[in-house]
Amino acid sequence: MLRKYIKNDKTLNLAEWALAIISAVIISLFVRQFIFTTAVVSGPSMAPTLNNGDRVIINRIAMRLESPVYGDIVAFPYPANPDDKHIKRVIGLPGDYIDVYDNRIFINGELFLDGFSLDGVFLSGDMTFPLIVGEDEYFMLGDNRSNSKDSRFASVGLIKRENMIGRAWLRFIPLNSIGIVR
């Protein structure tokens, strides 16, 4: 198609390269905006699942197609600094009754045991418990319960689904830990 407009082979070759580069940039911007993005884990709040400095791919489409479920690891903007992405685990869904006391979490009256709250060190936060998770809201916790700013704290609070960026899908840095995030 370009050959019809450009007679010089050098100019044609340059135009084809320019078109390829522009197309690649447009496609990558589209993918980053609507399908996948990346995030860097900052701090120890998701250890041992994710560690400080880990880089993960966030699946944006997942939030558009399905509601989050228990155990999903989700990225969302930190309310106090929206440029900062937080990564936490969903443990409370809309309508859930959450209570936190005696270093334990109760969801709908049942003791919540997921293997991350067993160290005996636990932050209760400054939220008022018990609470009921509102419509389209989620209660989020870091896996390192003794060192995580999450939904137990008013500065984070309950996270609205519309504010969720997406599900953490794949850790790609460090190279020796590449794998699906669970």
trRosetta pair geometry for C-beta under 8 A, 3 or more apart (Angstrom, degrees):
i j d omega theta_ij theta_ji phi_ij phi_ji
1 4 6.3 -44 -172 13 38 112
1 5 8.0 9 145 3 61 103
2 5 6.0 -71 -163 46 47 100
2 6 5.4 -8 159 21 87 116
2 12 5.8 139 120 -144 116 85
2 15 5.4 169 -164 110 145 132
2 16 6.4 -152 38 -70 160 81
2 19 7.5 -133 -65 -22 140 151
3 6 6.6 -73 -119 60 25 78
3 12 6.3 36 -94 -131 64 138
6 11 5.1 -144 -169 108 122 109
6 12 4.6 161 106 -82 127 79
6 15 5.8 -173 -36 7 166 154
7 11 7.9 35 62 56 51 127
7 12 8.0 -137 81 -47 12 112
8 11 4.0 67 80 15 109 111
8 12 6.5 -176 90 -14 54 85
9 12 5.3 -54 -144 37 32 116
9 13 6.2 35 156 -21 66 103
10 13 5.8 -52 -149 34 29 111
10 14 6.4 28 153 -15 63 108
11 14 5.6 -55 -147 39 32 113
11 15 6.1 34 153 -21 66 107
12 15 5.7 -55 -146 37 29 112
12 16 6.4 31 154 -20 64 105
13 16 5.8 -53 -148 34 29 112
13 17 6.6 29 153 -16 63 105
14 17 5.8 -55 -150 37 31 111
14 18 6.3 32 152 -20 65 107
15 18 5.6 -52 -144 37 31 113
15 19 6.2 33 155 -20 64 106
16 19 5.7 -54 -147 37 30 112
16 20 6.4 31 153 -20 63 106
17 20 5.7 -55 -148 36 31 112
17 21 6.3 27 156 -17 66 107
18 21 5.9 -56 -147 38 29 109
18 22 6.2 28 156 -17 65 109
19 22 5.9 -55 -143 39 28 109
19 23 6.2 30 156 -20 63 109
20 23 5.8 -56 -147 37 28 112
20 24 6.3 28 155 -20 63 107
21 24 5.7 -54 -147 35 31 111
21 25 6.4 31 155 -19 64 105
22 25 5.8 -54 -149 35 31 111
22 26 6.4 29 154 -17 65 107
23 26 5.8 -57 -148 38 30 110
23 27 6.2 27 156 -17 66 108
24 27 5.8 -56 -145 39 29 109
24 28 6.2 26 158 -17 65 108
25 28 5.9 -57 -144 39 27 107
25 29 6.3 28 156 -19 64 107
26 29 5.9 -55 -148 36 29 110
26 30 6.4 31 153 -20 63 107
27 30 5.6 -55 -150 36 32 113
27 31 6.3 31 154 -19 66 106
28 31 5.6 -51 -144 37 34 111
28 32 6.1 32 157 -18 66 108
29 32 5.8 -56 -143 40 29 110
29 33 6.1 23 159 -16 65 113
30 33 6.0 -63 -144 40 25 106
30 34 6.0 -26 175 24 64 114
30 35 7.6 42 130 -1 70 107
31 34 7.1 -83 -132 54 17 78
31 35 4.7 -49 -155 45 61 121
31 36 5.9 -8 161 39 90 89
32 35 7.6 -15 -40 50 12 78
32 36 6.7 -49 -108 83 41 64
32 37 5.5 78 -165 -98 70 75
33 37 7.9 64 -84 -71 18 107
34 60 6.2 -163 167 96 26 140
34 61 7.4 51 149 -72 70 85
35 59 7.7 -42 167 -150 59 60
35 60 5.8 148 157 49 8 107
35 61 5.5 0 -135 -36 60 111
36 57 5.5 -13 -166 -175 120 103
36 58 6.6 144 -160 74 62 54
36 59 6.2 -29 -103 -105 79 46
36 60 6.2 -153 -82 4 21 94
36 166 7.8 -145 -125 105 44 169
36 169 7.7 -77 -124 34 105 142
37 57 7.6 153 81 -159 29 59
37 58 4.9 -19 66 59 79 109
37 60 6.1 68 -2 -48 96 114
37 165 6.7 -74 54 168 134 122
37 166 7.0 139 34 26 97 135
38 55 6.0 4 -176 -178 116 99
38 56 6.8 158 -155 83 67 41
38 57 5.8 -43 -99 -103 72 52
38 58 6.6 169 -105 8 16 89
39 55 7.3 169 85 -152 39 58
39 56 5.6 -17 61 61 86 90
39 58 5.4 60 -8 -38 110 122
39 75 5.0 -174 -37 -118 162 146
39 85 4.4 -103 -131 100 120 149
39 87 6.1 144 118 -58 144 119
39 165 7.6 121 -59 88 131 151
39 168 7.3 -84 51 -102 125 94
40 53 6.8 -24 -172 -142 100 31
40 54 7.4 156 -157 82 55 42
40 55 5.4 -28 -101 -99 70 75
40 85 7.7 116 42 58 58 112
41 46 5.9 -95 -146 40 129 129
41 50 4.6 -172 -89 145 158 118
41 51 6.5 119 94 87 143 27
41 52 6.1 -132 112 -115 96 25
41 53 6.6 -31 69 36 87 22
41 54 4.4 22 21 54 126 89
41 55 7.6 -134 4 -72 79 28
41 56 6.9 65 -40 -7 96 110
41 87 5.9 -67 -105 39 83 137
42 52 6.8 32 -157 -137 24 78
42 84 7.3 -66 32 -161 153 105
43 52 5.6 -17 -141 -99 2 102
43 147 7.6 -150 163 144 108 103
44 47 4.7 -29 -169 -3 80 126
44 51 7.2 -10 -120 -145 64 62
44 52 5.7 -39 -67 -42 60 107
44 144 5.3 -35 136 53 86 172
44 147 5.3 7 87 110 108 136
45 88 7.3 -44 133 -95 123 85
45 142 3.4 -79 167 -140 93 156
45 143 7.5 114 145 40 55 62
45 144 5.3 -145 -153 53 28 105
45 147 6.0 -135 -93 112 60 74
45 148 3.6 108 -147 -111 100 84
45 149 6.8 -73 -99 27 147 60
45 150 7.1 155 -174 -49 131 103
46 49 5.2 -77 161 67 90 99
46 50 4.0 5 109 55 129 97
46 51 7.5 -123 82 -62 88 24
46 73 7.4 72 -143 -144 131 124
46 87 5.8 -20 -55 100 149 103
46 88 7.2 -143 -84 -103 101 43
46 89 7.7 133 -127 -29 93 94
46 142 5.4 -105 -72 -155 54 89
46 143 5.1 62 -157 23 48 103
46 144 6.5 -50 -3 2 6 96
46 148 7.6 97 -56 -107 48 121
47 50 7.1 -96 -75 76 44 43
47 51 5.5 54 -94 -101 93 69
47 52 7.7 -25 -55 -20 112 76
47 143 6.6 -149 74 85 29 107
47 144 4.6 38 55 -57 81 127
47 147 8.0 5 39 70 110 121
48 51 7.5 -2 -149 -68 45 91
48 143 6.8 -99 30 121 50 135
48 144 7.7 111 -27 -69 50 94
49 73 7.0 -163 140 -91 147 146
49 89 7.8 94 28 -60 164 122
49 143 4.9 121 5 -8 114 164
49 181 7.1 75 167 -160 105 86
49 182 7.4 -131 -143 78 113 53
50 54 4.8 -130 -167 57 88 150
50 56 6.8 -42 -124 -46 137 132
50 73 7.6 127 -19 -168 128 150
50 87 6.5 -22 64 107 159 139
50 143 7.8 127 27 22 75 130
50 168 7.3 -70 -60 178 147 162
50 171 6.7 -175 -114 -91 93 126
50 181 6.8 8 -67 -133 112 117
51 54 5.2 107 57 -31 65 112
53 173 7.6 -89 145 122 79 104
53 174 7.6 38 116 -47 107 93
54 171 5.4 -39 -176 -142 117 115
54 173 6.5 165 -155 91 46 67
54 174 6.9 -74 -108 -6 70 70
54 177 7.1 -69 -119 92 111 139
55 171 7.1 118 76 -157 47 64
55 172 5.7 -52 95 64 98 82
55 173 3.9 34 31 43 111 108
56 75 7.9 -178 86 -58 121 126
56 87 7.0 90 42 -110 144 157
56 168 4.7 -4 152 -151 150 100
56 169 7.1 143 173 46 97 54
56 170 6.5 156 -157 81 71 40
56 171 5.1 -42 -96 -95 83 58
56 172 7.1 139 -115 10 30 77
56 181 5.9 24 -137 -50 131 146
57 168 7.8 115 75 -159 44 55
57 169 5.1 -51 92 63 91 103
57 170 4.4 8 37 54 112 94
57 172 6.2 60 -28 -17 98 119
58 75 4.8 -51 -115 19 138 142
58 85 7.8 -107 -51 -171 153 150
58 165 5.6 6 158 118 150 111
58 166 4.2 119 160 74 95 114
58 167 6.9 155 -158 75 67 31
58 168 6.0 -42 -102 -96 71 48
58 169 6.6 138 -129 4 18 94
59 62 4.3 65 112 -12 112 116
59 63 8.0 154 107 -11 74 78
59 166 4.9 -163 82 168 43 124
59 167 4.9 -16 55 61 102 88
59 168 7.9 77 12 166 83 2
59 169 4.2 86 -28 -50 107 133
60 63 6.4 -57 -172 29 46 107
60 64 7.1 34 142 -13 72 108
60 165 6.5 -64 -106 164 84 67
60 166 4.1 -93 -91 -67 39 138
61 64 5.5 -62 -156 38 46 111
61 65 6.0 26 155 -12 79 114
61 166 7.3 41 23 -127 38 123
62 65 6.2 -69 -142 43 27 100
62 66 6.2 -43 -175 45 67 99
62 166 5.6 102 47 -159 100 86
62 167 4.3 -40 84 12 156 116
62 169 7.6 169 -24 -72 142 112
63 66 7.7 -80 -115 62 17 59
63 68 7.4 -4 -113 -53 78 90
63 74 7.8 95 -83 -139 112 111
63 161 7.1 166 -165 -178 101 85
63 164 5.1 -173 -123 102 140 110
63 165 7.2 172 -14 113 155 20
63 166 5.0 -117 -13 -104 114 56
63 167 6.9 171 -49 -23 81 78
66 69 7.8 -33 148 -25 116 100
67 93 8.0 72 146 -143 121 112
67 161 6.9 -51 -135 -121 80 143
68 72 4.6 -130 -157 52 91 151
68 74 5.8 -25 -113 -65 140 142
68 90 4.7 167 152 -72 125 164
68 93 7.5 -166 93 -107 86 89
68 138 5.9 6 72 -97 139 155
68 161 7.0 -161 5 -115 106 96
68 164 6.8 -157 -43 -118 130 173
68 167 7.5 160 -109 -81 90 100
69 72 5.6 107 55 -30 60 111
69 90 6.9 130 90 90 25 140
69 93 7.5 -8 -136 -83 41 128
70 90 6.1 -136 -121 108 28 95
70 91 6.4 50 -141 -129 82 39
70 93 6.8 -72 -58 -37 79 111
71 89 6.4 -27 -147 -168 31 107
71 90 6.6 -29 35 66 22 85
71 91 7.7 70 -60 -90 42 62
71 114 7.6 178 -97 -138 88 133
71 182 8.0 -9 164 -180 109 70
72 89 7.1 154 81 -152 39 60
72 90 4.6 20 54 19 88 122
72 167 5.6 -79 -170 -119 109 109
73 87 6.2 27 171 177 97 96
73 88 7.2 -163 -148 105 65 21
73 89 5.3 -35 -96 -93 69 70
73 90 7.8 -138 -75 0 23 78
73 167 6.6 91 73 -163 60 73
73 168 4.2 -43 107 39 109 118
73 181 5.5 -91 58 140 143 120
73 182 7.6 151 -7 -178 122 10
74 87 7.2 180 88 -146 32 58
74 88 6.5 -25 60 66 78 65
74 89 7.6 122 15 -117 78 21
74 90 5.9 56 -3 -43 123 100
74 138 7.6 41 43 100 157 155
74 140 6.9 -102 58 -113 110 126
74 159 7.7 169 102 105 133 153
74 164 5.3 -39 178 -147 127 118
74 165 7.7 146 175 49 78 71
74 166 7.2 -165 -147 109 73 24
74 167 5.8 -49 -99 -103 67 54
74 168 7.0 -134 -80 -9 15 82
75 85 4.9 0 -170 -178 110 115
75 86 6.9 156 -151 79 56 44
75 87 5.1 -25 -93 -93 74 79
75 164 7.2 112 77 -167 49 69
75 165 4.3 -44 99 57 99 118
75 166 6.0 4 46 57 103 64
75 167 7.7 160 9 -120 81 7
75 168 6.2 110 -36 -61 95 83
76 85 7.2 142 70 -153 20 68
76 86 5.6 -24 66 60 74 94
76 88 7.6 -42 26 28 105 100
76 140 7.5 -141 24 -49 134 167
76 159 5.1 76 108 -154 178 138
76 163 5.3 59 -156 126 112 92
76 164 4.9 -57 -86 -110 102 53
76 165 5.9 -176 -94 -3 38 85
77 81 7.9 -134 177 101 89 48
77 82 4.1 19 171 -149 139 66
77 83 7.4 48 -143 -18 107 12
77 84 6.8 102 -159 69 65 54
77 85 6.4 -55 -97 -100 47 54
77 86 7.3 61 157 11 11 88
77 163 6.3 -97 35 -178 93 101
77 165 7.1 107 -35 -46 71 110
78 81 5.1 11 85 58 113 75
78 82 6.9 -150 64 -88 58 27
78 84 4.2 -18 23 87 124 108
78 85 7.2 -174 -19 -121 85 5
78 86 4.7 109 -74 -37 82 109
78 156 7.2 -61 -146 -106 72 86
79 82 7.2 10 -135 -73 23 74
79 155 6.5 -178 68 165 113 57
79 156 6.1 162 14 -123 115 36
79 157 6.8 25 -17 31 159 103
80 84 8.0 -9 75 43 76 130
80 155 5.4 -9 -42 -173 123 104
81 84 4.3 48 99 6 107 117
85 165 6.4 -33 -131 3 114 156
86 140 7.8 104 123 125 123 150
86 149 7.8 -99 -125 88 133 94
86 150 7.9 158 172 -106 136 67
86 156 7.1 121 -122 -128 178 118
87 168 5.7 59 -150 -59 122 133
88 140 3.8 83 107 167 135 114
88 141 6.1 157 -176 72 110 17
88 142 5.4 -76 -120 -71 89 59
88 148 7.4 116 -115 -178 105 126
88 150 5.2 134 -128 -124 145 111
88 151 7.6 150 142 -18 160 90
88 159 8.0 157 59 -17 128 150
89 140 6.6 145 69 -158 36 71
89 141 5.6 -33 63 69 92 72
89 142 7.1 118 13 -123 90 18
89 143 6.1 78 -12 -61 133 80
90 93 7.2 54 167 -73 114 73
90 138 5.2 -48 -131 -178 100 131
90 139 7.5 99 -158 71 58 52
90 140 6.1 -41 -94 -101 47 74
91 105 7.2 15 140 143 145 154
91 107 6.9 -132 154 -71 89 140
91 112 6.5 67 -179 -166 124 149
91 114 7.3 -107 -113 -26 118 150
91 139 5.8 -65 73 99 77 95
91 140 7.1 126 18 -125 81 24
91 141 5.1 1 5 13 134 113
92 96 4.4 -148 -159 75 84 144
92 98 5.0 -26 -105 -68 146 128
92 107 6.2 -158 -99 -120 83 114
92 133 4.7 169 146 -58 112 145
92 138 6.2 147 83 -169 71 53
92 139 2.7 27 42 36 128 117
92 140 7.8 -99 36 -38 89 35
92 151 7.2 -126 34 97 126 163
92 158 7.9 -80 90 -122 125 97
93 96 5.2 103 54 -27 61 118
93 133 6.4 147 99 91 25 152
93 138 6.4 -13 -111 -116 40 81
93 139 7.9 -73 -20 23 24 87
94 133 5.5 -132 -115 117 29 103
94 134 6.6 -40 -133 112 84 32
94 135 5.3 53 -153 -125 130 35
94 136 6.2 32 -83 -26 135 23
94 137 6.0 111 -94 47 80 62
94 138 7.3 -52 -46 -74 67 61
95 132 7.0 -22 -153 -176 29 98
95 133 6.3 -30 28 72 23 90
95 135 7.7 44 -50 -83 78 59
96 107 5.5 -26 -171 -161 122 95
96 108 5.8 -86 -148 -46 75 94
96 132 7.2 169 86 -152 39 57
96 133 4.6 26 50 19 84 123
96 139 6.7 -100 77 10 130 126
97 106 8.0 -26 112 117 86 92
97 107 7.2 132 73 -166 58 43
97 108 5.1 104 44 -93 92 48
97 109 6.9 29 82 -30 125 71
97 130 6.1 14 179 174 87 128
97 131 7.7 174 -152 89 51 34
97 132 5.5 -26 -99 -100 65 76
97 133 8.0 -124 -64 5 23 79
98 105 7.1 -27 -161 -166 89 94
98 106 7.3 145 -159 81 41 60
98 107 6.0 -10 -102 -106 68 67
98 129 6.7 -88 114 -131 80 104
98 130 6.3 164 85 -157 46 77
98 131 5.4 -15 61 62 96 81
98 132 7.6 162 17 -96 76 24
98 133 6.4 73 -14 -41 115 95
98 139 5.3 125 -67 -87 158 169
99 105 7.5 150 82 -160 50 47
99 106 4.3 -9 60 58 98 109
99 129 5.1 122 -141 168 52 114
99 130 4.0 -37 -88 -97 89 99
99 131 7.9 158 -80 18 50 56
100 104 7.4 -176 -148 89 53 42
100 105 5.4 -16 -102 -105 80 69
100 106 7.5 -162 -72 21 35 74
100 124 5.4 151 131 -145 118 77
100 125 7.0 39 94 33 161 105
100 127 7.8 76 32 71 134 105
100 129 4.7 -162 35 -62 81 170
100 152 6.3 52 -44 -121 175 109
101 104 6.8 -18 76 56 48 80
101 106 7.9 -17 32 2 84 112
101 124 7.2 40 -100 -123 42 124
101 129 6.8 -160 -44 96 88 134
103 117 7.7 155 158 177 79 101
103 120 6.5 17 167 -158 156 45
103 121 7.8 -105 -139 -157 125 6
103 122 4.0 132 -145 39 81 136
103 124 7.8 -87 -84 -65 45 89
104 111 6.0 -40 177 -140 128 95
104 112 7.5 152 175 45 78 77
104 117 7.0 101 -124 151 54 139
104 122 7.5 56 -49 126 31 177
105 111 7.6 104 79 -162 52 53
105 112 4.2 -38 95 47 100 125
105 117 6.4 -130 11 -97 105 163
105 141 7.6 -61 -78 -68 163 156
106 109 6.1 -3 170 -137 117 13
106 110 6.4 153 -159 70 76 29
106 111 5.9 -43 -102 -93 76 41
106 112 6.4 -171 -105 -10 19 89
106 130 7.9 -51 74 -108 109 112
107 110 5.9 -30 68 62 70 86
107 112 4.9 73 -4 -69 104 114
112 117 7.2 77 101 9 88 153
113 117 7.0 -119 -124 52 51 112
113 118 7.8 53 -147 -66 89 98
114 117 6.8 75 44 2 79 98
115 118 6.5 -36 -156 -8 34 122
116 141 7.8 152 96 123 139 122
116 143 4.5 -119 -128 -164 147 70
116 144 7.3 -99 -171 -70 111 25
116 145 5.9 127 135 -24 97 105
117 122 6.4 38 -154 -98 89 123
117 145 5.2 41 -103 -8 73 161
119 122 7.8 152 70 -53 82 78
119 145 7.6 172 38 53 107 104
119 146 6.4 -73 81 -24 131 131
121 145 7.6 155 98 91 69 90
121 146 3.8 28 116 -103 106 139
122 145 5.3 -14 -123 130 76 120
122 146 6.1 -78 -82 -83 29 75
123 145 6.8 -166 27 158 79 71
123 146 6.3 127 -20 -137 89 39
123 147 7.9 124 -16 -62 128 25
123 148 7.4 -168 40 52 129 69
123 152 6.3 139 109 103 93 150
124 129 7.7 -111 -175 10 99 134
124 152 6.4 -165 157 -174 31 128
125 150 7.7 -91 -84 67 136 70
125 151 7.8 -26 -114 107 172 41
125 152 2.7 -177 -29 144 148 92
125 153 4.5 -127 -147 -63 106 60
125 154 7.8 147 166 -18 103 61
126 152 7.6 99 22 142 45 72
126 153 5.7 47 31 -132 88 63
126 154 5.4 -60 90 -5 104 101
127 131 6.6 -55 154 -22 119 145
127 151 7.1 0 -33 151 157 62
127 152 5.6 -136 16 -170 115 39
127 153 6.5 -122 -31 -85 92 9
127 154 5.8 155 -81 -62 69 70
127 157 7.1 136 -96 -110 120 62
128 131 6.7 108 90 -65 69 107
131 158 7.9 -142 133 -54 140 122
133 137 5.2 -156 -177 93 81 100
133 138 6.7 34 -163 -115 134 22
133 139 5.3 -102 -89 -29 124 101
133 158 6.1 158 -135 -130 78 134
134 137 4.2 57 62 13 83 133
134 158 6.4 117 26 118 96 161
136 160 5.7 26 131 -153 96 80
136 161 4.8 -95 -167 14 83 110
136 162 7.0 25 168 -15 127 90
137 158 4.1 28 178 153 124 126
137 159 6.6 139 -158 69 68 35
137 160 5.6 -41 -98 -92 69 55
137 161 7.5 -116 -79 -22 23 75
138 151 7.8 -121 116 -75 60 148
138 158 6.6 147 61 -169 32 81
138 159 5.1 -34 61 66 90 90
138 160 7.9 153 14 -100 81 10
138 161 6.8 94 -18 -70 111 72
138 164 7.6 32 27 -62 139 129
139 151 4.6 -174 -155 109 64 164
139 158 6.0 -46 -81 -114 62 83
140 150 5.2 -131 106 -167 80 102
140 151 4.7 127 46 -28 63 112
140 156 7.2 -103 66 152 111 129
140 159 5.4 26 -14 3 127 129
141 145 6.5 -3 179 -102 119 87
141 148 6.6 82 -176 109 63 148
141 150 4.8 105 -121 132 39 162
141 151 6.5 -72 -63 32 62 97
141 152 7.3 52 -105 -23 89 102
142 145 6.7 171 80 -83 78 39
142 147 7.4 -82 100 89 143 57
142 148 2.7 -158 41 -131 132 145
142 149 7.6 57 -19 43 131 37
142 150 5.1 -155 -12 -51 81 129
143 148 7.6 138 42 -66 34 149
144 147 4.8 -29 131 57 116 92
144 148 5.4 144 78 -46 75 107
145 148 6.1 -59 -121 24 25 122
149 153 5.4 -53 -155 36 75 150
149 155 6.5 -35 -173 79 121 117
149 156 5.7 149 149 -36 84 128
150 153 6.6 106 57 18 35 95
150 156 5.6 -106 -172 87 18 163
151 156 5.7 -104 -81 108 37 112
151 157 6.2 7 -138 155 68 16
151 158 5.8 56 -141 -87 116 45
151 159 6.9 -97 -83 -14 109 89
152 156 7.9 32 44 56 47 120
153 156 5.1 68 73 20 91 97
153 157 7.5 -83 95 -45 51 49
154 157 5.8 25 -153 -66 39 93
156 159 7.4 -34 165 -60 87 95
159 163 5.9 -123 -172 76 83 118
159 164 6.5 88 146 -69 119 88
160 163 4.7 84 67 6 88 105
160 164 7.7 -140 99 -21 50 80
161 164 5.6 -42 -158 9 43 117
166 169 7.8 -31 138 -28 112 105
168 171 7.9 25 170 -61 110 74
168 181 4.4 -55 125 92 104 159
169 180 7.1 -55 170 -141 56 70
169 181 6.2 115 121 30 6 106
170 178 7.5 10 176 -168 95 75
170 179 7.2 -153 -149 114 71 20
170 180 6.0 -43 -101 -102 69 45
170 181 6.5 -139 -77 -10 15 92
171 177 5.7 -40 118 121 135 97
171 178 6.3 -161 96 -131 77 34
171 179 5.8 3 49 54 99 61
171 180 8.0 -2 14 77 79 3
171 181 5.6 111 -32 -69 89 95
172 175 8.0 2 167 -96 55 53
172 178 5.7 29 -126 -120 44 92
174 177 5.1 66 65 22 84 103
175 178 6.1 -9 -157 -35 42 106
